[in-house]
Amino acid sequence: MSPFTCWAAALLRARRVAAGSRCAAPNLGRVEINPVLRGLTSRGRRQFLGRLLAVAGVAAGGSPAAGAGTARAAGGEELGRQVLAVAQRQLGVPYAWGGGDRLGAGPGYCEDDNGYLDGVCRGEDTIGFDCSGLTLYCWYTASGGAVDLGHYTVAQFHKGTPVERAELIAGDLLFFSRPDAPLHHVGVCTGDGGMIHAAHTGTLVAGLADVFHDPVWGAEYAGAVRPVPAAVRVK
């Protein structure tokens, strides 16, 4: 069993693998996973992972969580609660720039100023979520694949119905912007004024109790969107 195959299997089993994880495999002992990721582009990593998952008998895009059915595709508050429940299960997973997809937490990377902490590239040594990777995973899993968001905050902002602050429910997506970085962040609304999000390199997926009065996120709040499952989307 190769290091990549070992890591992919662990990802599918647990949906979370800690930074710098090692994996025990038959006839292989303990293998270091992260050095194998170095030297590959983000696209290359995802393509390689897709091939490994195909070898393991899993479709490249992954499959929704067991039990996800047509009831979730109907949308509304029940679906929102399911999204929040998925987000809550990711609390404590490391932030990884570029990490996360429909399968769950994934390897990060470094690009421009992103993925670095104190001048050191941490993205390549971390398996986790960035902000949009977390939200796309939560919605894809909770909706049984009916909501498939792009791994890009701006794209997610335009893939749903705008929601006024007074109408927010659990699962809605909260977006944040500032002059030098329009729509730079997204989190999952908890329905009671808080959110769950992956903030930046060096942090873990965490909850924030009062978004709108927070000195940073409250000032940068730019609006909210409620993704619409494909089955009920108006053409």
Residue frames as qw, qx, qy, qz and C-alpha x, y, z in Angstrom:
[[0.000, 0.890, 0.456, 0.000, 0.00, 0.00, 0.00],
 [0.433, 0.427, -0.021, 0.794, 1.49, 3.35, -1.05],
 [0.167, -0.242, -0.431, 0.853, 1.63, 6.38, 1.27],
 [0.293, -0.006, -0.212, -0.932, -0.95, 8.16, -0.91],
 [0.559, -0.248, -0.699, -0.370, -3.32, 5.19, -0.87],
 [0.430, -0.294, -0.704, 0.483, -2.93, 4.93, 2.89],
 [0.001, 0.175, 0.221, -0.960, -3.73, 8.61, 3.33],
 [0.411, -0.091, -0.433, -0.797, -6.72, 8.42, 0.98],
 [0.538, -0.303, -0.784, -0.067, -8.14, 5.46, 2.89],
 [0.287, -0.313, -0.571, 0.702, -7.78, 7.33, 6.18],
 [0.152, 0.063, -0.070, -0.984, -9.49, 10.36, 4.64],
 [0.509, -0.201, -0.600, -0.584, -12.46, 8.30, 3.54],
 [0.515, -0.322, -0.766, 0.213, -12.76, 6.60, 6.93],
 [0.364, -0.510, -0.477, 0.616, -12.50, 9.62, 9.16],
 [0.205, 0.866, 0.317, 0.328, -12.83, 12.74, 6.95],
 [0.154, -0.951, 0.230, -0.138, -10.07, 14.28, 9.03],
 [0.883, 0.032, -0.166, 0.439, -6.31, 13.61, 9.17],
 [0.365, -0.880, -0.010, 0.303, -4.16, 15.77, 11.40],
 [0.339, 0.880, -0.333, 0.013, -1.29, 17.83, 10.06],
 [0.066, 0.624, -0.771, 0.111, 1.88, 15.80, 9.69],
 [0.881, -0.144, 0.277, -0.355, -0.08, 12.57, 10.06],
 [0.049, 0.389, -0.903, -0.174, 1.59, 9.21, 9.69],
 [0.843, 0.066, -0.059, -0.531, -0.24, 6.13, 8.54],
 [0.445, -0.321, 0.836, -0.012, 0.42, 2.53, 9.47],
 [0.765, 0.387, -0.238, -0.457, 0.17, 0.19, 6.49],
 [0.954, -0.112, 0.274, 0.034, 0.84, -3.55, 6.06],
 [0.835, 0.122, 0.211, 0.493, 4.47, -4.31, 5.12],
 [0.326, 0.741, 0.068, 0.582, 5.19, -0.59, 5.04],
 [0.461, -0.258, -0.446, 0.722, 5.53, 0.42, 8.67],
 [0.019, -0.843, -0.326, 0.427, 4.95, 4.08, 9.48],
 [0.512, 0.343, 0.372, 0.694, 5.27, 6.29, 6.42],
 [0.068, -0.491, -0.136, 0.858, 5.54, 10.06, 6.20],
 [0.435, 0.663, 0.606, 0.060, 2.71, 11.33, 4.00],
 [0.094, 0.925, 0.104, -0.352, 3.47, 15.01, 3.56],
 [0.251, -0.547, 0.537, 0.590, 6.82, 14.85, 1.68],
 [0.407, 0.261, 0.800, 0.356, 5.06, 12.94, -1.11],
 [0.221, 0.849, 0.467, -0.114, 2.77, 15.96, -1.63],
 [0.181, -0.758, 0.201, 0.594, 5.62, 18.35, -2.24],
 [0.192, -0.272, 0.663, 0.670, 6.39, 19.34, -5.80],
 [0.142, 0.463, 0.819, 0.307, 2.84, 18.78, -7.06],
 [0.162, -0.211, -0.108, -0.958, 0.56, 21.63, -8.07],
 [0.471, 0.073, 0.524, -0.706, -2.86, 21.94, -6.46],
 [0.769, 0.309, -0.179, -0.529, -4.49, 20.55, -9.59],
 [0.509, 0.361, -0.781, -0.005, -1.96, 17.74, -9.75],
 [0.119, -0.145, 0.833, -0.520, -2.66, 16.74, -6.18],
 [0.636, 0.192, 0.340, -0.666, -6.39, 16.61, -6.75],
 [0.733, 0.391, -0.413, -0.372, -5.99, 14.64, -9.97],
 [0.329, 0.325, -0.868, 0.178, -3.64, 12.19, -8.31],
 [0.328, -0.023, 0.718, -0.614, -6.00, 11.76, -5.37],
 [0.730, 0.278, 0.022, -0.624, -8.85, 11.17, -7.81],
 [0.637, 0.367, -0.657, -0.166, -6.88, 8.40, -9.50],
 [0.090, 0.212, -0.886, 0.403, -6.09, 6.78, -6.16],
 [0.511, 0.104, 0.507, -0.686, -9.70, 6.92, -5.08],
 [0.749, 0.333, -0.287, -0.495, -10.71, 5.38, -8.41],
 [0.434, 0.305, -0.843, 0.085, -8.29, 2.53, -7.72],
 [0.108, -0.033, 0.808, -0.578, -9.94, 2.14, -4.33],
 [0.035, -0.433, -0.877, -0.204, -13.34, 1.88, -6.05],
 [0.018, -0.712, -0.436, 0.550, -14.58, 5.38, -5.24],
 [0.425, 0.776, 0.332, 0.326, -15.73, 7.88, -7.86],
 [0.479, 0.258, -0.112, 0.831, -13.38, 10.83, -8.31],
 [0.197, -0.563, -0.039, -0.802, -15.93, 13.26, -6.95],
 [0.054, -0.068, 0.798, -0.596, -16.69, 11.12, -3.94],
 [0.346, -0.460, -0.742, -0.343, -20.11, 10.14, -2.71],
 [0.358, -0.601, 0.091, -0.709, -22.45, 11.84, -0.28],
 [0.198, -0.300, 0.790, -0.496, -22.68, 10.69, 3.28],
 [0.203, -0.217, -0.949, -0.102, -24.61, 7.54, 3.99],
 [0.035, -0.581, -0.712, 0.392, -28.28, 8.22, 4.66],
 [0.099, 0.392, -0.093, -0.910, -28.42, 11.38, 2.57],
 [0.299, 0.393, 0.855, 0.158, -31.70, 11.15, 0.70],
 [0.102, 0.544, 0.503, 0.664, -34.36, 12.99, -1.20],
 [0.332, -0.833, -0.430, 0.106, -35.74, 14.63, 1.93],
 [0.462, -0.532, 0.044, 0.708, -32.54, 16.67, 2.23],
 [0.308, 0.180, 0.493, 0.794, -32.86, 17.85, -1.35],
 [0.050, -0.790, -0.585, -0.177, -36.06, 19.66, -0.45],
 [0.238, 0.461, -0.142, 0.843, -34.10, 22.44, 1.25],
 [0.482, -0.726, -0.206, -0.446, -35.34, 24.69, 4.06],
 [0.385, -0.740, 0.411, -0.367, -34.61, 24.67, 7.76],
 [0.947, -0.209, 0.242, -0.022, -34.13, 20.90, 8.05],
 [0.807, 0.442, -0.049, 0.389, -31.43, 20.93, 5.38],
 [0.081, 0.822, -0.283, 0.488, -29.83, 23.93, 7.08],
 [0.681, -0.593, 0.357, -0.238, -29.67, 22.03, 10.37],
 [0.970, 0.074, 0.140, 0.185, -28.04, 19.12, 8.57],
 [0.527, 0.690, -0.170, 0.467, -25.43, 21.49, 7.10],
 [0.265, -0.784, 0.359, -0.432, -24.70, 22.89, 10.56],
 [0.900, -0.340, 0.260, -0.089, -24.40, 19.37, 12.00],
 [0.872, 0.333, -0.013, 0.359, -21.78, 18.48, 9.38],
 [0.223, 0.781, -0.247, 0.528, -19.90, 21.72, 10.16],
 [0.579, -0.686, 0.301, -0.323, -19.95, 20.96, 13.89],
 [0.974, -0.113, 0.156, 0.117, -18.31, 17.61, 13.24],
 [0.692, 0.517, -0.093, 0.495, -15.37, 19.42, 11.60],
 [0.297, -0.918, 0.164, -0.208, -14.57, 21.53, 14.68],
 [0.651, -0.600, 0.438, 0.156, -10.88, 21.17, 15.48],
 [0.827, 0.330, 0.293, 0.348, -9.78, 20.21, 11.96],
 [0.415, -0.436, 0.163, 0.782, -6.71, 22.26, 10.89],
 [0.411, 0.835, 0.035, -0.364, -6.93, 25.12, 8.41],
 [0.593, -0.120, 0.572, 0.553, -5.20, 24.31, 5.12],
 [0.275, 0.606, -0.180, -0.724, -5.07, 26.81, 2.24],
 [0.470, 0.326, -0.637, -0.517, -6.74, 25.06, -0.72],
 [0.008, 0.062, -0.983, 0.172, -7.78, 22.12, 1.46],
 [0.421, 0.299, 0.664, -0.541, -11.14, 20.37, 1.41],
 [0.307, 0.085, -0.610, -0.726, -13.55, 19.13, -1.23],
 [0.745, -0.178, -0.245, -0.594, -16.63, 16.92, -1.54],
 [0.769, -0.020, -0.624, 0.137, -14.77, 14.08, 0.21],
 [0.639, -0.726, -0.196, 0.166, -13.78, 16.11, 3.26],
 [0.297, -0.862, 0.303, 0.277, -10.52, 17.53, 4.55],
 [0.866, 0.422, 0.067, 0.260, -7.67, 17.46, 2.06],
 [0.672, -0.185, 0.034, 0.717, -4.05, 18.52, 1.52],
 [0.075, 0.953, 0.108, -0.274, -3.29, 22.23, 1.38],
 [0.705, 0.300, 0.133, 0.628, -0.58, 24.13, -0.46],
 [0.256, -0.654, -0.079, 0.708, 1.12, 27.54, -0.51],
 [0.413, 0.583, 0.464, 0.523, 0.40, 30.21, -3.10],
 [0.057, 0.765, 0.001, 0.641, 1.51, 33.87, -3.07],
 [0.105, -0.463, 0.551, -0.686, 1.12, 34.86, 0.59],
 [0.813, -0.236, 0.012, -0.532, -1.38, 32.13, 1.37],
 [0.953, -0.034, -0.300, 0.032, -0.56, 29.00, 3.32],
 [0.510, 0.360, -0.467, 0.626, 2.37, 30.57, 5.19],
 [0.581, -0.789, -0.194, -0.053, 2.78, 31.11, 8.92],
 [0.455, -0.804, 0.270, 0.271, 5.67, 33.25, 10.18],
 [0.215, 0.736, -0.539, -0.347, 7.33, 32.95, 6.79],
 [0.210, -0.210, 0.951, 0.082, 7.13, 29.16, 6.71],
 [0.559, 0.019, -0.529, -0.638, 4.91, 27.24, 4.29],
 [0.382, -0.085, 0.795, -0.463, 2.46, 25.31, 6.44],
 [0.732, 0.287, -0.026, -0.617, -0.10, 24.55, 3.75],
 [0.642, 0.373, -0.648, -0.168, 1.92, 21.69, 2.30],
 [0.205, 0.166, -0.883, 0.388, 2.24, 20.08, 5.73],
 [0.361, 0.110, 0.552, -0.744, -1.45, 20.26, 6.59],
 [0.157, -0.298, -0.851, -0.402, -4.52, 18.25, 5.74],
 [0.041, 0.441, 0.585, -0.680, -7.62, 20.24, 6.50],
 [0.254, 0.766, 0.571, 0.155, -10.03, 22.86, 5.16],
 [0.128, 0.033, 0.002, 0.991, -9.87, 26.41, 3.94],
 [0.338, 0.239, 0.399, -0.819, -13.03, 28.50, 4.31],
 [0.646, 0.304, -0.233, -0.660, -14.71, 27.61, 1.00],
 [0.410, 0.182, -0.891, -0.072, -13.51, 24.01, 1.16],
 [0.081, 0.109, 0.819, -0.558, -15.33, 23.65, 4.48],
 [0.488, 0.325, 0.248, -0.771, -18.59, 25.16, 3.23],
 [0.588, 0.303, -0.546, -0.514, -18.66, 23.16, -0.01],
 [0.277, 0.082, -0.949, 0.125, -18.08, 19.92, 1.94],
 [0.211, 0.181, 0.685, -0.674, -20.80, 20.72, 4.49],
 [0.569, 0.366, 0.041, -0.736, -23.41, 21.54, 1.85],
 [0.520, 0.300, -0.715, -0.357, -22.52, 18.67, -0.47],
 [0.173, 0.037, -0.949, 0.261, -22.64, 16.13, 2.35],
 [0.273, 0.243, 0.605, -0.707, -25.81, 17.42, 4.01],
 [0.573, 0.412, -0.053, -0.707, -27.73, 17.72, 0.73],
 [0.806, 0.094, 0.584, 0.022, -26.78, 14.27, -0.50],
 [0.465, -0.022, 0.555, 0.689, -24.94, 15.83, -3.41],
 [0.243, 0.785, 0.553, 0.135, -27.84, 18.09, -4.47],
 [0.004, -0.996, 0.073, 0.048, -25.79, 21.21, -3.65],
 [0.841, 0.020, 0.120, 0.528, -22.34, 21.16, -5.24],
 [0.037, -0.983, 0.026, 0.180, -20.59, 24.48, -4.58],
 [0.665, 0.603, -0.246, 0.365, -17.37, 25.57, -6.23],
 [0.726, -0.405, -0.206, 0.516, -14.17, 25.77, -4.18],
 [0.292, 0.244, 0.070, 0.922, -14.07, 29.56, -4.42],
 [0.028, -0.446, -0.567, 0.692, -15.73, 32.09, -2.14],
 [0.247, 0.317, -0.166, -0.901, -16.89, 34.42, -4.91],
 [0.357, -0.035, -0.798, -0.485, -18.46, 31.54, -6.84],
 [0.219, -0.362, -0.866, 0.266, -20.32, 30.41, -3.73],
 [0.077, 0.378, 0.292, -0.875, -21.65, 33.93, -3.17],
 [0.403, 0.277, -0.326, -0.809, -23.33, 33.80, -6.57],
 [0.413, -0.032, -0.872, -0.263, -24.72, 30.27, -6.18],
 [0.195, -0.405, -0.817, 0.362, -27.78, 30.71, -4.03],
 [0.125, -0.800, -0.446, -0.380, -30.50, 33.04, -2.83],
 [0.156, 0.397, -0.354, 0.833, -29.51, 36.24, -0.97],
 [0.511, -0.575, -0.635, 0.076, -30.76, 36.28, 2.63],
 [0.132, -0.791, 0.106, -0.588, -31.39, 39.31, 4.81],
 [0.165, 0.337, -0.741, 0.557, -29.73, 39.30, 8.20],
 [0.530, -0.147, 0.417, -0.724, -33.09, 39.09, 10.01],
 [0.893, 0.157, -0.087, -0.413, -33.99, 35.96, 8.01],
 [0.283, 0.525, -0.800, 0.060, -30.82, 33.95, 8.63],
 [0.927, -0.253, 0.081, -0.265, -31.16, 30.29, 9.59],
 [0.621, -0.460, 0.609, 0.178, -28.67, 27.55, 10.37],
 [0.731, 0.193, 0.568, 0.326, -26.66, 26.49, 7.34],
 [0.370, 0.923, 0.104, 0.030, -26.81, 29.80, 5.48],
 [0.739, 0.117, -0.005, 0.663, -23.46, 31.01, 4.18],
 [0.189, -0.941, -0.089, 0.267, -22.04, 34.22, 5.65],
 [0.700, 0.448, 0.086, 0.549, -19.63, 36.24, 3.49],
 [0.407, -0.796, -0.030, 0.447, -17.01, 38.81, 4.41],
 [0.589, 0.617, 0.169, 0.493, -15.24, 41.49, 2.45],
 [0.339, -0.758, -0.012, 0.557, -12.80, 44.36, 2.81],
 [0.358, 0.863, -0.127, -0.333, -11.45, 46.91, 0.32],
 [0.053, 0.646, -0.726, -0.228, -8.21, 45.04, -0.35],
 [0.011, -0.075, 0.994, 0.084, -9.87, 41.60, -0.48],
 [0.608, 0.007, -0.070, -0.791, -13.47, 41.54, -1.78],
 [0.931, -0.070, -0.058, -0.355, -15.42, 38.47, -0.67],
 [0.286, 0.575, -0.745, 0.181, -12.37, 36.90, 0.92],
 [0.041, -0.125, 0.905, -0.404, -14.08, 34.66, 3.49],
 [0.657, -0.225, -0.385, -0.609, -17.16, 32.49, 4.07],
 [0.079, -0.158, 0.872, -0.457, -18.55, 30.63, 7.06],
 [0.353, -0.366, -0.819, -0.266, -21.56, 28.48, 8.04],
 [0.353, -0.443, 0.131, -0.814, -24.26, 30.31, 9.98],
 [0.118, -0.046, -0.928, 0.352, -25.33, 28.65, 13.24],
 [0.266, -0.575, -0.656, -0.410, -28.73, 30.34, 13.22],
 [0.476, -0.776, -0.373, 0.178, -28.22, 32.16, 16.52],
 [0.021, -0.990, 0.138, 0.035, -25.83, 34.92, 15.49],
 [0.496, -0.596, 0.579, 0.252, -22.74, 32.76, 15.26],
 [0.751, 0.547, -0.303, -0.211, -20.85, 30.82, 12.63],
 [0.827, -0.289, 0.415, 0.247, -18.45, 27.93, 12.13],
 [0.529, 0.831, -0.164, -0.039, -15.52, 28.71, 9.87],
 [0.841, -0.069, 0.078, 0.530, -11.94, 27.97, 8.87],
 [0.071, -0.953, -0.057, 0.288, -10.22, 31.29, 9.43],
 [0.370, 0.843, -0.392, 0.009, -6.58, 31.22, 8.34],
 [0.747, 0.278, -0.543, 0.264, -3.31, 29.28, 8.43],
 [0.201, 0.273, -0.662, 0.668, -2.35, 28.30, 11.95],
 [0.507, -0.116, 0.372, -0.769, -5.92, 27.97, 13.22],
 [0.124, 0.146, 0.981, 0.012, -8.48, 25.18, 13.52],
 [0.296, -0.457, -0.580, -0.606, -12.07, 25.05, 12.30],
 [0.158, -0.192, -0.640, 0.727, -13.86, 26.86, 15.10],
 [0.079, -0.756, -0.629, -0.161, -17.10, 28.46, 16.19],
 [0.131, 0.136, -0.145, 0.971, -17.64, 32.17, 16.69],
 [0.018, -0.488, -0.794, 0.362, -20.53, 32.99, 19.00],
 [0.150, 0.843, 0.341, -0.389, -21.42, 36.54, 17.93],
 [0.600, 0.290, 0.387, 0.637, -20.37, 37.33, 14.38],
 [0.158, 0.805, 0.334, 0.464, -22.06, 40.69, 14.02],
 [0.348, -0.932, 0.061, -0.079, -20.50, 42.21, 17.12],
 [0.843, -0.186, 0.142, 0.485, -17.06, 40.77, 16.53],
 [0.107, -0.823, 0.149, 0.538, -14.51, 43.59, 15.97],
 [0.172, -0.330, 0.718, 0.589, -13.10, 41.89, 12.86],
 [0.131, 0.255, 0.896, 0.338, -15.83, 39.82, 11.24],
 [0.118, 0.738, 0.574, -0.334, -18.67, 42.12, 12.18],
 [0.037, 0.735, -0.147, -0.661, -17.03, 45.01, 10.37],
 [0.000, 0.336, -0.747, -0.574, -16.35, 42.89, 7.27],
 [0.450, 0.346, 0.807, -0.166, -19.76, 41.24, 6.96],
 [0.087, 0.234, -0.475, -0.844, -20.92, 41.52, 3.33],
 [0.693, 0.087, -0.172, -0.694, -24.11, 39.47, 3.18],
 [0.491, -0.125, 0.843, -0.180, -25.51, 35.96, 3.23],
 [0.533, 0.237, -0.574, -0.575, -26.65, 33.35, 0.74],
 [0.721, -0.068, 0.608, -0.326, -28.80, 30.23, 1.04],
 [0.051, 0.266, -0.844, -0.463, -27.70, 27.59, -1.51],
 [0.754, 0.188, 0.122, -0.618, -30.54, 25.96, -3.40],
 [0.585, -0.096, 0.796, 0.120, -30.53, 22.19, -4.10],
 [0.057, 0.173, -0.670, -0.719, -30.55, 21.42, -7.83],
 [0.001, 0.359, 0.926, 0.112, -33.81, 19.47, -7.49],
 [0.010, -0.788, -0.563, 0.251, -35.76, 22.56, -6.43],
 [0.234, -0.369, 0.177, 0.882, -33.86, 25.27, -8.30],
 [0.467, 0.733, 0.358, -0.342, -36.12, 27.48, -10.39],
 [0.579, 0.113, 0.501, 0.634, -35.12, 27.46, -14.05]]
